[in-house]
């Protein structure tokens, strides 16, 4: 799926930032029912209490018919395993890979925290009431986009900020991002949350992560967040545009279909507070299939796959494409000046983000562009 969100005002986030965010997505009716009982229902609410409210909202709802979509896999057990255990303790069903949604498609839980938002809510199966909700965490941008669908699809999303590292369970992660990186006891407090004495490198890394969040003006200092907290005026409107490559199990929208003679049928959606519009587009590739595949690949990836950037025809659009790709690949290694220039610091890029050989190639590519097309790449400096 390809996702683009447009808003009627700027976000309060002032620079590129990527971390993790806890998110609990429930039907709006559930949160309203909790309010009637003077209950606070948010990401930090114990899940047994959430289950109680679900069953108050939907009388007759069996615990086993509450289907909780969450990112899965053993590599995530250390992060949100305690959340899984809370749901299991009250008899809820943790959605597994391949479970069938009412739309008739199997779900996946390895990634993709945005799309399940469209399926939140009750449905009937075998004469019984079932409920689909989402819990766990997502990347920052994905969490914000998903939560901004709330007024469109009738959900309420509660979020909780984490760091960009997420090395410990969510209970401690949410406390790390709130630490004061300038405090004299920062290393001690960080050690308490990590569960071991923080190494000097860990202290520097986490201090830098928190500084990055502060500089980006992330809404720190709050227990939990909603989408409103990312907009200065709290009142906002948005338009969500999505295009689908494969069939989407959460909305039932079909994926791309190959017709004939280079024709492809593509489905797209536009969602706003006024409703959801689904469009069917028929497109024809203007280039042979193999050439067309390159068009849709990021330039830096194409060069990494051994396309020769020295002999390839250079276009002025290369400048904008590479700028966008750098902001996606290594935002934490970029600094900006008031005149719109960008500096890339290769020594700030960790191996887990870009492998050493890819870093070396990108350095070589950028140096070549700067030398041979200095006007088009006037915006770029290499530290």
N, C-alpha and C positions, 0 to 999 in steps of 0.2 A: 504494500500500500504506500502511496505517496500522499503526504499530508501538508496542507498549507492553511494557516489561520491568519485572518485579517481582523484587526481591531480598530475601533473608531478613536483611539487615543494611544499614545506611547505607553509602553510598560515602564514601571519604575526602575527596572533593571537597566543599568546604564552602560554595561559592557558585556561582551561574550562571557558566559559562565556556564559551567556544566558540573552538576553534582548529582546527588540522589535525594529523593523525596519519598517519604512514606505516604501512602494514600489509601484511604478507606472510602469506597464508593457505594452508596446506598440509595435506594429510592427516596425521593423527597418525603413521601408519605411516612416513612419510618422515623425520620428526624422530627417531623411534626408531631407524631404520636408520642415521642420521647418528651417533647416540650410540654405536652399536655400533662405529663406526670412529673414535670419539673426535673427531668433528667438531662444531663449534658452528654450528648452522643457525638464523639469525635474520635480521631485516630488513637487517642490514649485511653479510651474507655475499655475496660476489660471485656473480652469477647463474650463471656457468659452473659453479661448484662446486655450486650448487643443482641445476642440470640433471644433473650427474653423480650426485648422490644420488637424484634422481627415477628415473634409469635403473637404479640399483642396487636400488631398492625394487621396481620393476616391470620385471623382465627382459624384454628384447625391445621395450621402449617406444621408439619412434622419436622423435627430437627434434621433427619436424614434427607429431607427434601430441600434443605438450604444448601445451595451449590456455590462454594467459595472459589472464585478464580484467583489464582495467585501464581507468581513466577515459581517454577519448580526446578528440580534437579538437586543432587546432593551438594553441589558447590554453593548452593544458597541456604543450606541448612544452618550454617553458622550465623547467617544474617537474620533470617526470619523463622527459624525452626521453632522458636517459642510461640510465635503466632500460630503456626500450624498446630502445635500441641493444644493451644487454647481452643481452637475450633474443633479439633478431634475430641477434646474432653467433653464438649457439649453435644456431640453426635452429628456435627455438620459434615457434609461431603466436600472434601478438597478435590476440586476438579483435576482430573489426570489427563495426560496427553491422549488425544483420541476420543474423549467423551463427546457425545453427540448433543448439539444444541437443537432447539426447535426448528431452526432454519434447515436442518438436515445435513450440516457439515460438521466434521470433527474439529475440536478446538486444539490449539497448541499452547503450551505453557512455558516453552523455553525462552520466548521473548514476546514483544508486542503488547505492551501494557495500555496502549491507547485504544485499540479496536474494541476490547471487551466492554468499554463504556457504553456502546450502543445497545448492548444486550441486557443491561441491568434492569431487573424488575421481575414481577411474577409471571408465571405461565402455567398452563394446565397440561398434565401428562397422565394418562391412564386414569382419568377422573379425579386426580389429586392436585392440590395446589403446590407448585414448586416456586422457588425464588432463586434468582441468579444475582450474585453480588461480586464485587472485586475487593481484594485486600492485598497488602504487601508494600511494595515500593516500585518506583520507576525512576528513570532519568529525569532531570529537572524540567527540560523543555517539554518532554512527553507528558509529564504529570500536569504541568500548567495547561497544555492544550486540552488534555482529557477533562480536566476540571472545568475549563471554560465552556464545555458542552453542557454543563448542568442545567442552565435555563432553557436549553433547546430540547433535551431529552428527559427532563424531569428528575434529575439526580441531585444528590448533595454529596460533595467530595470534601473530606477533611484531610489535610496534608500536614506533614511534620518534616522539617528540614533535617537532612543528614549531610555529612561531608562528601567529598568526591572520592574518598578512599574506601569507606565502608569495610573496615577490617574486623569489626566486632559486631555483636548483636545489636539490633535496632534500639533496644532500651538504653544502651550506652552511647550509641552513635548520635542520638538526638541531643545528648548532653554535651558531647564534644564540640559540636558546631556552635554551641552557645557560650563556650569558654572565652575568657578575655585573653587574647594572645599577648598582650603587653603586661599582664600581671606577673609579679615576681614568683608566684607559686604555680605558674602555668604548667611546667613540667610535672609537678607533683599531681595536680588535678588531672592532667592527661593520663598519667600512669594509672590512676584509680580507674579511669574509664576503660583503658586498654586491658587491664587485668595483669599488667606486668610493668616493671620499671621501663619507662620510655627511653629509648636510645637517643643520643644527640641528633641523629638523622631524623628519627621519628618526630622529635620536638620541632625541628626546623620545618619538616614537611607539613605537619598539621598546623603549625603557626602560619605558614604560607597559604594553606588552604583556607583558613579562616579569614586572613587578610584579603584573599581574592574575593571571598563572599562579601566582605564589607565594602570593598572597592566597587563591586558590581551593584551595591545597594540592594542585596537580597534582604527580604524582610526578616532579619534576625531578631531575637529577643522576644518572640512570641511563642507561646506554648504549642499552638497548632495554627494552621493557616487555611484560608479558602482562596479561590481565584481572585476575589475582591482585593486581597492584600497585595496583589501585583500591579494594581492600577491606582495611580495617584488619587483619582477622584472617587474611587470605589464604585462608581456607576459607569457601566461600559456596555458596548454591544460588539458582537463578533460575527464573523462568517467563517465557517469551516468547510474547506474544499478537500475532497479526497478522490483519488483515482486508484483503481484496484487492479493488481496484476493477477492474483489468484482469487478464486471464490472466497468471500469473506464469511466465516462461520457466524459472526456476531450480528451482521446486518442482513445476510442473505444475498448481498449483491454479487453478481457473477463476475468472473475475472475476464481477462483478455481472451478473445476467440479469434483464431486464424480462419479467415473465410477462404479467399482464393486470390490469385494474381496480386499478391502483396497487400491485400486488404485485411484489416484487422478491426474487430468490433471491440470497443472499449467502453466501460461503464465508469461514470463519475457521479459524485454527489456534492450538492451544495446545501449546507445546513445552517439555519439562522433561527432566531426566535420566531420568525414568521412561518417556519415550516422547513421541511426537508424535500429537496428536489433531486430526483435521480435522472441522469441524462445518458442516452446511448449515442455514442459517436462512432462513425466509421472512418478510419484513417488509412491512407496508402503511403507506404514507404517510398521515398523518392530516390533512394540509393539501393544498391544490392544489399541483401540481408547481412552479409559479413561486414560491409562498410557501415551499415546502420548500427550494428552492435557497438562499434567504436564511438559513434556519435553520442551515445547515451552513457558512456563510461567516463568517470572523472579523468581529467588530463594527466594528473600525477600518477594515477593508477595505470594508465595506458603506457606511460614512460617506464614505470616500474616493471611492466610486462614486456619490456624491451622494444617498444616502438621508439624509433630514433627521433628525439626532439630536435636534433640538428638538421635533419633533412626534411622533416615534416613541414608543409607550408604553414607559416605562422599567421594568425589572424589577430586583429585588435581585441577580439572577444576573449582571447587567451588570458589577457590581463585580469579581467573581471572573474573569469572562471577560476584561475589559480588563487586569487585573493579569497574567494568564497571557500575553496577547498582547504586552504590553510586554516581558516577560521573554524572549519569543521574538524580537521585532523588534529590540530595542536593549539587550541585556543589559549591554553595556559602558558604557552611559550611566546605569545605575542604581546607587544606593548604598542601604544598608540600615542601620537602627538597631536597637538591642537590643530595642525595644518592638514590633518587627514592621512599622514604617513603611518606606515606600519613597520615595526621592527620585529624580526624573528630571531629568537635566541635558541639555537639548536642545543645548547648545553642544558636547557631546562626540559627537554623532551625525554621522558623515561622510555626504557626499552619496551615496557608494557603498552605504551601508546604507539610508538613507531619503532620497528626493528632498526638496529644500527645500519644495515645495508640500505634500507629505505630512506633513512635520514641522510645518509651520504649521497644517495642519488638525488633527493630533493634539493640538497645544498648545491649540487652540481648543476641541476636544472635551473634553479633560481639565479645562480651566478651567471650562467650562460645568457639567460633572458636579460639580466641587468646590463650585460656587456653589449649585446647585439640589438636590444630594443629598449634603450634607456628612457626614452620619452614615455612609452607605454607602461614602463615599470618604475616610474618616478616615485610612486607611492610606497615602494618597498626598500627597506634597508635590511642588511644581514649583519647581525652583531658578530 
